[in-house]
Amino acid sequence: VLAFSPLAMGRLSGRYDPWGPAPTWAERRRGGMAQRPFGASLDEDVDAWHQLLTKLQQMGQKYGKTCAQVAINWVLCQGAIALCGARDGTQASENAGAMGWRLSAEDALLLGALGARG
């Protein structure tokens, strides 16, 4: 199984604040924000998005990893191949940091319960 956009189009990278200014890829439209398609359900519930980011940060501290690395590792723990984009070498190196370790089963279940649907 291939997991396209394991970082929900950047939403789970830890670089965007759900309540902060809209990222450069977001556009305003009638009734809300035009979203990147993958992970767009997070835009509909910013409290849930924030809760998930907080847990990713906590787990990142626990494992010595970034939010993005924890999110990608979660995908790997599901038995999927994570297809991660990278605009430069820094992002590619960060993505590679998701390899070579595993979340505990309990942590993987917890993140799965907090994740977006659809």
LOMI-746828 format. One record per atom (N, C-alpha, C, CB): atom name; residue number from 1; x, y, z; residue in three letters. Coordinates in nm, 2 decimals. Each point is the difference from the previous one (the first is absolute). Glycine has a CB too. Example, Ala and Ser with C-alpha at 12.3 -4.5 7.8 and 13.67 -1.06 7.14 Angstrom:
2
  site  pos       u       v       w  code
     N    1    1.32   -0.57    0.78   ALA
    CA    1   -0.09    0.12    0.00   ALA
     C    1    0.09    0.12    0.00   ALA
    CB    1   -0.19   -0.12    0.12   ALA
     N    2    0.15    0.23   -0.19   SER
    CA    2    0.09    0.11    0.00   SER
     C    2   -0.08    0.11    0.08   SER
    CB    2    0.12   -0.06   -0.22   SER
END
This chain:
118
  site  pos       u       v       w  code
     N    1    0.08   -0.12    0.00   VAL
    CA    1   -0.08    0.12    0.00   VAL
     C    1    0.09    0.12    0.00   VAL
    CB    1   -0.19   -0.12    0.12   VAL
     N    2    0.16    0.22   -0.21   LEU
    CA    2    0.07    0.12    0.00   LEU
     C    2   -0.08    0.11    0.07   LEU
    CB    2    0.11   -0.06   -0.22   LEU
     N    3   -0.05    0.14    0.31   ALA
    CA    3   -0.06    0.10    0.07   ALA
     C    3    0.04    0.14   -0.06   ALA
    CB    3   -0.01   -0.14    0.21   ALA
     N    4   -0.07    0.20   -0.29   PHE
    CA    4    0.03    0.13   -0.06   PHE
     C    4   -0.03    0.11    0.10   PHE
    CB    4   -0.05   -0.09   -0.23   PHE
     N    5    0.14    0.18    0.24   SER
    CA    5   -0.01    0.12    0.09   SER
     C    5   -0.02   -0.04    0.14   SER
    CB    5   -0.11    0.12   -0.18   SER
     N    6    0.21   -0.20    0.24   PRO
    CA    6    0.00   -0.04    0.14   PRO
     C    6    0.00    0.12    0.09   PRO
    CB    6    0.11   -0.21   -0.06   PRO
     N    7   -0.07    0.33    0.02   LEU
    CA    7    0.00    0.11    0.09   LEU
     C    7   -0.12    0.09   -0.03   LEU
    CB    7    0.25   -0.01    0.00   LEU
     N    8   -0.35   -0.04   -0.06   ALA
    CA    8   -0.12    0.07   -0.03   ALA
     C    8    0.03    0.14   -0.07   ALA
    CB    8   -0.11   -0.11    0.20   ALA
     N    9    0.19    0.10   -0.30   MET
    CA    9    0.03    0.12   -0.08   MET
     C    9    0.07    0.11    0.09   MET
    CB    9   -0.19   -0.05   -0.15   MET
     N   10    0.27    0.00    0.24   GLY
    CA   10    0.08    0.09    0.09   GLY
     C   10   -0.07    0.03    0.13   GLY
    CB   10    0.09    0.10   -0.20   GLY
     N   11   -0.22   -0.13    0.22   ARG
    CA   11   -0.07    0.03    0.12   ARG
     C   11    0.06   -0.07    0.12   ARG
    CB   11   -0.20    0.03   -0.13   ARG
     N   12    0.26   -0.15    0.12   LEU
    CA   12    0.06   -0.07    0.11   LEU
     C   12    0.15    0.01    0.01   LEU
    CB   12   -0.18   -0.16   -0.02   LEU
     N   13    0.24    0.26   -0.05   SER
    CA   13    0.14    0.02    0.01   SER
     C   13    0.04    0.08    0.12   SER
    CB   13    0.01    0.00   -0.25   SER
     N   14   -0.11    0.06    0.32   GLY
    CA   14    0.03    0.09    0.11   GLY
     C   14    0.04    0.14   -0.04   GLY
    CB   14    0.08   -0.20    0.12   GLY
     N   15   -0.08    0.23   -0.25   ARG
    CA   15    0.03    0.13   -0.05   ARG
     C   15   -0.12    0.10    0.00   ARG
    CB   15    0.18   -0.11   -0.14   ARG
     N   16   -0.30    0.06    0.14   TYR
    CA   16   -0.12    0.08   -0.01   TYR
     C   16   -0.08   -0.01    0.13   TYR
    CB   16    0.00   -0.03   -0.24   TYR
     N   17   -0.04    0.15    0.29   ASP
    CA   17   -0.08    0.01    0.11   ASP
     C   17   -0.15    0.00   -0.04   ASP
    CB   17    0.18    0.13    0.13   ASP
     N   18   -0.26   -0.22   -0.08   PRO
    CA   18   -0.14    0.00   -0.05   PRO
     C   18   -0.07    0.13    0.02   PRO
    CB   18    0.00   -0.24    0.06   PRO
     N   19    0.04    0.32    0.04   TRP
    CA   19   -0.07    0.13    0.02   TRP
     C   19    0.08    0.11   -0.06   TRP
    CB   19   -0.11   -0.09    0.20   TRP
     N   20    0.22    0.07   -0.25   GLY
    CA   20    0.09    0.10   -0.05   GLY
     C   20   -0.04    0.05   -0.14   GLY
    CB   20    0.19   -0.10    0.13   GLY
     N   21   -0.11    0.18   -0.19   PRO
    CA   21   -0.03    0.05   -0.14   PRO
     C   21    0.00   -0.12   -0.09   PRO
    CB   21    0.11    0.22    0.05   PRO
     N   22   -0.19   -0.21   -0.15   ALA
    CA   22   -0.02   -0.11   -0.10   ALA
     C   22    0.14   -0.02   -0.07   ALA
    CB   22   -0.25    0.06   -0.03   ALA
     N   23    0.28   -0.18    0.01   PRO
    CA   23    0.13   -0.03   -0.08   PRO
     C   23   -0.01    0.06   -0.14   PRO
    CB   23    0.03   -0.21    0.13   PRO
     N   24    0.08    0.22   -0.19   THR
    CA   24    0.01    0.06   -0.14   THR
     C   24   -0.09   -0.07   -0.10   THR
    CB   24    0.23    0.08    0.06   THR
     N   25   -0.25   -0.22   -0.04   TRP
    CA   25   -0.08   -0.07   -0.10   TRP
     C   25   -0.15    0.01    0.03   TRP
    CB   25    0.19   -0.16   -0.02   TRP
     N   26   -0.23    0.22    0.12   ALA
    CA   26   -0.14    0.01    0.03   ALA
     C   26   -0.06    0.13   -0.07   ALA
    CB   26    0.03   -0.12    0.22   ALA
     N   27   -0.15    0.10   -0.27   GLU
    CA   27   -0.07    0.11   -0.06   GLU
     C   27   -0.13    0.02    0.07   GLU
    CB   27    0.11   -0.04   -0.22   GLU
     N   28   -0.16    0.16    0.23   ARG
    CA   28   -0.13    0.03    0.06   ARG
     C   28   -0.11   -0.02   -0.11   ARG
    CB   28    0.10    0.16    0.17   ARG
     N   29   -0.21   -0.22   -0.12   ARG
    CA   29   -0.12   -0.01   -0.09   ARG
     C   29   -0.12    0.01    0.08   ARG
    CB   29    0.13   -0.14   -0.17   ARG
     N   30   -0.25    0.13    0.10   ARG
    CA   30   -0.13    0.00    0.07   ARG
     C   30    0.00   -0.09    0.12   ARG
    CB   30   -0.11    0.06   -0.22   ARG
     N   31    0.08   -0.01    0.34   GLY
    CA   31   -0.03   -0.09    0.11   GLY
     C   31    0.12   -0.06    0.06   GLY
    CB   31   -0.21   -0.04   -0.10   GLY
     N   32    0.33    0.07    0.06   GLY
    CA   32    0.12   -0.06    0.06   GLY
     C   32    0.12    0.00   -0.09   GLY
    CB   32   -0.15   -0.13    0.14   GLY
     N   33    0.24    0.04   -0.11   MET
    CA   33    0.13   -0.01   -0.06   MET
     C   33    0.00   -0.11   -0.11   MET
    CB   33    0.11    0.09    0.21   MET
     N   34   -0.06   -0.06   -0.32   ALA
    CA   34    0.02   -0.11   -0.10   ALA
     C   34    0.12   -0.08    0.04   ALA
    CB   34   -0.10    0.14   -0.19   ALA
     N   35    0.08   -0.27    0.21   GLN
    CA   35    0.11   -0.08    0.06   GLN
     C   35    0.07   -0.07   -0.11   GLN
    CB   35   -0.13   -0.02    0.21   GLN
     N   36    0.26   -0.02   -0.17   ARG
    CA   36    0.06   -0.11   -0.07   ARG
     C   36   -0.08   -0.12    0.02   ARG
    CB   36    0.23    0.11    0.02   ARG
     N   37   -0.25   -0.20   -0.11   PRO
    CA   37   -0.10   -0.11    0.01   PRO
     C   37    0.04   -0.10    0.11   PRO
    CB   37   -0.05    0.04   -0.24   PRO
     N   38    0.17   -0.08    0.26   PHE
    CA   38    0.03   -0.10    0.09   PHE
     C   38    0.02    0.06    0.14   PHE
    CB   38    0.11   -0.14   -0.19   PHE
     N   39   -0.19    0.09    0.28   GLY
    CA   39    0.01    0.05    0.14   GLY
     C   39   -0.09    0.12    0.02   GLY
    CB   39    0.23   -0.08    0.01   GLY
     N   40   -0.32    0.11   -0.11   ALA
    CA   40   -0.08    0.12    0.01   ALA
     C   40   -0.10   -0.01    0.11   ALA
    CB   40    0.02    0.03   -0.24   ALA
     N   41   -0.06   -0.15    0.29   SER
    CA   41   -0.09   -0.01    0.11   SER
     C   41    0.05    0.06    0.12   SER
    CB   41   -0.09   -0.21   -0.10   SER
     N   42    0.23    0.22    0.12   LEU
    CA   42    0.06    0.07    0.11   LEU
     C   42   -0.04    0.15    0.00   LEU
    CB   42    0.19   -0.17    0.00   LEU
     N   43   -0.21    0.23   -0.11   ASP
    CA   43   -0.03    0.14   -0.01   ASP
     C   43   -0.14    0.02    0.06   ASP
    CB   43    0.14    0.03   -0.20   ASP
     N   44   -0.23   -0.13    0.20   GLU
    CA   44   -0.13    0.02    0.04   GLU
     C   44   -0.01   -0.01    0.16   GLU
    CB   44   -0.08   -0.10   -0.22   GLU
     N   45    0.18    0.05    0.28   ASP
    CA   45    0.00   -0.01    0.15   ASP
     C   45    0.13    0.03    0.05   ASP
    CB   45   -0.17   -0.18   -0.01   ASP
     N   46    0.20    0.31    0.02   VAL
    CA   46    0.13    0.05    0.05   VAL
     C   46    0.04   -0.05    0.14   VAL
    CB   46   -0.03    0.20   -0.15   VAL
     N   47   -0.07   -0.22    0.23   ASP
    CA   47    0.03   -0.05    0.14   ASP
     C   47    0.06   -0.14   -0.01   ASP
    CB   47   -0.19    0.14    0.09   ASP
     N   48    0.13   -0.23   -0.18   ALA
    CA   48    0.05   -0.13   -0.02   ALA
     C   48    0.14    0.00   -0.06   ALA
    CB   48   -0.23   -0.09   -0.03   ALA
     N   49    0.25    0.18   -0.07   TRP
    CA   49    0.13    0.02   -0.06   TRP
     C   49    0.11    0.04    0.10   TRP
    CB   49   -0.11    0.07   -0.21   TRP
     N   50    0.07    0.03    0.30   HIS
    CA   50    0.09    0.04    0.10   HIS
     C   50    0.03   -0.11    0.10   HIS
    CB   50   -0.09    0.23   -0.02   HIS
     N   51   -0.01   -0.31    0.06   GLN
    CA   51    0.02   -0.11    0.09   GLN
     C   51    0.10   -0.10   -0.06   GLN
    CB   51   -0.23    0.03    0.10   GLN
     N   52    0.21   -0.06   -0.23   LEU
    CA   52    0.09   -0.09   -0.07   LEU
     C   52    0.14    0.05    0.00   LEU
    CB   52   -0.19   -0.09   -0.14   LEU
     N   53    0.21    0.22    0.10   LEU
    CA   53    0.13    0.06    0.00   LEU
     C   53    0.07    0.00    0.14   LEU
    CB   53   -0.08    0.14   -0.19   LEU
     N   54    0.00   -0.11    0.29   THR
    CA   54    0.06   -0.01    0.13   THR
     C   54    0.05   -0.14    0.04   THR
    CB   54   -0.16    0.19    0.07   THR
     N   55    0.08   -0.29   -0.11   LYS
    CA   55    0.04   -0.14    0.03   LYS
     C   55    0.13   -0.03   -0.08   LYS
    CB   55   -0.24   -0.07    0.05   LYS
     N   56    0.24    0.11   -0.18   LEU
    CA   56    0.12   -0.03   -0.08   LEU
     C   56    0.12    0.07    0.06   LEU
    CB   56   -0.14   -0.01   -0.21   LEU
     N   57    0.13    0.13    0.26   GLN
    CA   57    0.11    0.07    0.06   GLN
     C   57    0.05   -0.07    0.13   GLN
    CB   57   -0.09    0.22   -0.09   GLN
     N   58   -0.01   -0.27    0.17   GLN
    CA   58    0.04   -0.07    0.12   GLN
     C   58    0.07   -0.13   -0.03   GLN
    CB   58   -0.20    0.10    0.11   GLN
     N   59    0.15   -0.17   -0.21   MET
    CA   59    0.06   -0.13   -0.04   MET
     C   59    0.14    0.03   -0.06   MET
    CB   59   -0.23   -0.11   -0.04   MET
     N   60    0.24    0.22   -0.04   GLY
    CA   60    0.13    0.04   -0.05   GLY
     C   60    0.10    0.02    0.11   GLY
    CB   60   -0.12    0.11   -0.20   GLY
     N   61    0.08   -0.05    0.30   GLN
    CA   61    0.09    0.02    0.12   GLN
     C   61    0.04   -0.13    0.06   GLN
    CB   61   -0.10    0.23    0.04   GLN
     N   62    0.00   -0.32   -0.03   LYS
    CA   62    0.03   -0.13    0.06   LYS
     C   62    0.10   -0.08   -0.08   LYS
    CB   62   -0.23    0.00    0.09   LYS
     N   63    0.22    0.01   -0.22   TYR
    CA   63    0.08   -0.08   -0.09   TYR
     C   63    0.12    0.07   -0.06   TYR
    CB   63   -0.20   -0.13   -0.06   TYR
     N   64    0.21    0.26    0.09   GLY
    CA   64    0.11    0.09   -0.05   GLY
     C   64   -0.02    0.02   -0.15   GLY
    CB   64    0.15   -0.09    0.17   GLY
     N   65   -0.28    0.11   -0.21   LYS
    CA   65   -0.03    0.02   -0.15   LYS
     C   65   -0.09    0.12   -0.01   LYS
    CB   65    0.02   -0.25   -0.04   LYS
     N   66   -0.04    0.29   -0.09   THR
    CA   66   -0.09    0.11   -0.03   THR
     C   66   -0.14   -0.05   -0.02   THR
    CB   66    0.19    0.13   -0.11   THR
     N   67   -0.28   -0.03    0.11   CYS
    CA   67   -0.14   -0.04   -0.03   CYS
     C   67   -0.01   -0.08   -0.13   CYS
    CB   67   -0.08    0.21    0.12   CYS
     N   68    0.14   -0.16   -0.22   ALA
    CA   68    0.00   -0.06   -0.13   ALA
     C   68    0.05   -0.14    0.00   ALA
    CB   68    0.03    0.22   -0.11   ALA
     N   69    0.08   -0.24    0.18   GLN
    CA   69    0.06   -0.14    0.01   GLN
     C   69   -0.10   -0.09    0.08   GLN
    CB   69    0.23    0.10   -0.01   GLN
     N   70   -0.29   -0.06    0.11   VAL
    CA   70   -0.10   -0.08    0.07   VAL
     C   70   -0.12   -0.03   -0.09   VAL
    CB   70    0.07    0.10    0.22   VAL
     N   71   -0.12    0.00   -0.29   ALA
    CA   71   -0.11   -0.03   -0.09   ALA
     C   71    0.03   -0.10   -0.11   ALA
    CB   71   -0.08    0.23    0.05   ALA
     N   72    0.20   -0.22   -0.11   ILE
    CA   72    0.04   -0.09   -0.10   ILE
     C   72    0.02   -0.14    0.06   ILE
    CB   72    0.11    0.19   -0.13   ILE
     N   73   -0.05   -0.19    0.25   ASN
    CA   73    0.02   -0.13    0.06   ASN
     C   73   -0.13   -0.07    0.03   ASN
    CB   73    0.22    0.08    0.10   ASN
     N   74   -0.32   -0.01   -0.06   TRP
    CA   74   -0.13   -0.05    0.02   TRP
     C   74   -0.05   -0.07   -0.12   TRP
    CB   74   -0.05    0.18    0.17   TRP
     N   75    0.06   -0.12   -0.29   VAL
    CA   75   -0.04   -0.06   -0.12   VAL
     C   75    0.08   -0.13   -0.03   VAL
    CB   75   -0.05    0.23   -0.09   VAL
     N   76    0.18   -0.23    0.12   LEU
    CA   76    0.08   -0.12   -0.02   LEU
     C   76   -0.05   -0.11    0.10   LEU
    CB   76    0.20    0.14   -0.07   LEU
     N   77   -0.24   -0.10    0.19   CYS
    CA   77   -0.05   -0.10    0.10   CYS
     C   77   -0.13   -0.07   -0.05   CYS
    CB   77    0.11    0.14    0.18   CYS
     N   78   -0.18   -0.07   -0.27   GLN
    CA   78   -0.13   -0.06   -0.05   GLN
     C   78    0.03   -0.09   -0.11   GLN
    CB   78   -0.12    0.21    0.06   GLN
     N   79    0.25   -0.23   -0.10   GLY
    CA   79    0.03   -0.09   -0.11   GLY
     C   79   -0.01    0.06   -0.14   GLY
    CB   79   -0.08   -0.18    0.14   GLY
     N   80    0.08    0.31   -0.15   ALA
    CA   80   -0.01    0.07   -0.12   ALA
     C   80    0.13    0.06   -0.04   ALA
    CB   80   -0.24    0.05    0.04   ALA
     N   81    0.26   -0.02   -0.16   ILE
    CA   81    0.12    0.07   -0.05   ILE
     C   81   -0.04    0.15   -0.01   ILE
    CB   81    0.09   -0.21   -0.13   ILE
     N   82   -0.02    0.29    0.20   ALA
    CA   82   -0.03    0.14    0.01   ALA
     C   82    0.07    0.07   -0.12   ALA
    CB   82   -0.02    0.00    0.25   ALA
     N   83   -0.06    0.07   -0.33   LEU
    CA   83    0.05    0.08   -0.11   LEU
     C   83    0.01    0.14    0.04   LEU
    CB   83   -0.11   -0.16   -0.17   LEU
     N   84    0.23    0.20    0.21   CYS
    CA   84    0.02    0.14    0.06   CYS
     C   84    0.06    0.09   -0.11   CYS
    CB   84    0.03   -0.10    0.23   CYS
     N   85   -0.08    0.22   -0.24   GLY
    CA   85    0.06    0.10   -0.08   GLY
     C   85    0.11    0.07    0.07   GLY
    CB   85   -0.21    0.03   -0.12   GLY
     N   86    0.31    0.02    0.05   ALA
    CA   86    0.11    0.08    0.06   ALA
     C   86    0.04    0.10   -0.11   ALA
    CB   86    0.08   -0.19    0.15   ALA
     N   87   -0.08    0.32   -0.10   ARG
    CA   87    0.04    0.10   -0.10   ARG
     C   87    0.15    0.03    0.00   ARG
    CB   87   -0.22    0.10    0.04   ARG
     N   88    0.29   -0.15    0.06   ASP
    CA   88    0.14    0.02    0.01   ASP
     C   88    0.07   -0.11    0.08   ASP
    CB   88   -0.03    0.25   -0.02   ASP
     N   89    0.16   -0.25    0.03   GLY
    CA   89    0.07   -0.10    0.08   GLY
     C   89   -0.03   -0.01    0.14   GLY
    CB   89    0.18    0.03   -0.16   GLY
     N   90   -0.21    0.09    0.22   THR
    CA   90   -0.03    0.00    0.14   THR
     C   90   -0.13   -0.08    0.03   THR
    CB   90    0.11    0.23    0.02   THR
     N   91   -0.21   -0.20   -0.10   GLN
    CA   91   -0.13   -0.08    0.01   GLN
     C   91    0.02   -0.15   -0.02   GLN
    CB   91   -0.13    0.21   -0.07   GLN
     N   92    0.21   -0.24   -0.03   ALA
    CA   92    0.03   -0.14   -0.03   ALA
     C   92    0.07   -0.07    0.12   ALA
    CB   92    0.02    0.05   -0.25   ALA
     N   93    0.07    0.02    0.31   SER
    CA   93    0.07   -0.05    0.11   SER
     C   93   -0.09   -0.02    0.12   SER
    CB   93    0.21    0.11   -0.07   SER
     N   94   -0.30   -0.01    0.09   GLU
    CA   94   -0.10   -0.01    0.11   GLU
     C   94   -0.09   -0.12   -0.03   GLU
    CB   94    0.01    0.25    0.04   GLU
     N   95   -0.06   -0.27   -0.16   ASN
    CA   95   -0.08   -0.12   -0.03   ASN
     C   95    0.07   -0.13    0.03   ASN
    CB   95   -0.12    0.14   -0.18   ASN
     N   96    0.25   -0.14    0.14   ALA
    CA   96    0.07   -0.13    0.03   ALA
     C   96    0.02   -0.03    0.15   ALA
    CB   96    0.12    0.05   -0.21   ALA
     N   97   -0.13    0.05    0.29   GLY
    CA   97    0.00   -0.02    0.15   GLY
     C   97   -0.12   -0.08    0.05   GLY
    CB   97    0.13    0.21    0.02   GLY
     N   98   -0.23   -0.23   -0.10   ALA
    CA   98   -0.11   -0.08    0.04   ALA
     C   98    0.03   -0.15   -0.01   ALA
    CB   98   -0.15    0.18   -0.08   ALA
     N   99    0.26   -0.21    0.02   MET
    CA   99    0.04   -0.14   -0.02   MET
     C   99    0.09   -0.05    0.11   MET
    CB   99   -0.02    0.03   -0.25   MET
     N  100    0.03   -0.16    0.27   GLY
    CA  100    0.09   -0.06    0.09   GLY
     C  100   -0.04   -0.01    0.15   GLY
    CB  100    0.17    0.08   -0.16   GLY
     N  101   -0.29   -0.05    0.18   TRP
    CA  101   -0.06   -0.01    0.14   TRP
     C  101   -0.15   -0.02   -0.02   TRP
    CB  101    0.18    0.15    0.10   TRP
     N  102   -0.25   -0.18    0.01   ARG
    CA  102   -0.14   -0.02    0.00   ARG
     C  102   -0.07    0.06    0.12   ARG
    CB  102    0.04   -0.21   -0.13   ARG
     N  103   -0.15    0.27    0.11   LEU
    CA  103   -0.09    0.04    0.11   LEU
     C  103   -0.04   -0.13    0.08   LEU
    CB  103   -0.08    0.21   -0.13   LEU
     N  104    0.06   -0.19    0.26   SER
    CA  104   -0.06   -0.12    0.07   SER
     C  104   -0.14   -0.02   -0.05   SER
    CB  104    0.14    0.05    0.21   SER
     N  105   -0.19   -0.17   -0.19   ALA
    CA  105   -0.13   -0.04   -0.04   ALA
     C  105   -0.11    0.09    0.06   ALA
    CB  105    0.08   -0.24   -0.03   ALA
     N  106   -0.06    0.28    0.16   GLU
    CA  106   -0.09    0.09    0.07   GLU
     C  106    0.00    0.14   -0.07   GLU
    CB  106    0.04   -0.13    0.22   GLU
     N  107    0.08    0.18   -0.25   ASP
    CA  107    0.01    0.13   -0.06   ASP
     C  107   -0.07    0.00   -0.14   ASP
    CB  107    0.21    0.05    0.13   ASP
     N  108   -0.18   -0.16   -0.20   ALA
    CA  108   -0.06   -0.01   -0.14   ALA
     C  108   -0.16    0.00    0.01   ALA
    CB  108    0.21   -0.12   -0.08   ALA
     N  109   -0.26    0.05    0.18   LEU
    CA  109   -0.15   -0.01    0.01   LEU
     C  109   -0.05    0.14    0.04   LEU
    CB  109    0.02   -0.24    0.07   LEU
     N  110    0.05    0.31    0.02   LEU
    CA  110   -0.05    0.13    0.05   LEU
     C  110    0.00    0.10   -0.12   LEU
    CB  110    0.09   -0.05    0.23   LEU
     N  111    0.01    0.05   -0.31   LEU
    CA  111    0.00    0.09   -0.11   LEU
     C  111   -0.11   -0.03   -0.10   LEU
    CB  111    0.25    0.03    0.03   LEU
     N  112   -0.27   -0.16   -0.05   GLY
    CA  112   -0.11   -0.04   -0.09   GLY
     C  112   -0.13    0.04    0.04   GLY
    CB  112    0.13   -0.19   -0.06   GLY
     N  113   -0.15    0.19    0.20   ALA
    CA  113   -0.13    0.05    0.05   ALA
     C  113   -0.02    0.15   -0.02   ALA
    CB  113    0.01   -0.19    0.17   ALA
     N  114    0.10    0.26   -0.17   LEU
    CA  114    0.00    0.15   -0.02   LEU
     C  114    0.00    0.05   -0.14   LEU
    CB  114    0.11    0.01    0.22   LEU
     N  115   -0.09   -0.10   -0.31   GLY
    CA  115    0.02    0.04   -0.14   GLY
     C  115   -0.13    0.04   -0.07   GLY
    CB  115    0.19   -0.15   -0.01   GLY
     N  116   -0.17    0.21   -0.11   ALA
    CA  116   -0.11    0.05   -0.08   ALA
     C  116   -0.07   -0.12   -0.07   ALA
    CB  116    0.11    0.22   -0.03   ALA
     N  117   -0.23   -0.21    0.00   ARG
    CA  117   -0.08   -0.10   -0.08   ARG
     C  117   -0.02    0.06   -0.14   ARG
    CB  117   -0.11   -0.10    0.21   ARG
     N  118    0.11    0.01   -0.30   GLY
    CA  118   -0.03    0.04   -0.14   GLY
     C  118    0.11    0.05   -0.08   GLY
    CB  118   -0.22    0.06    0.08   GLY
END
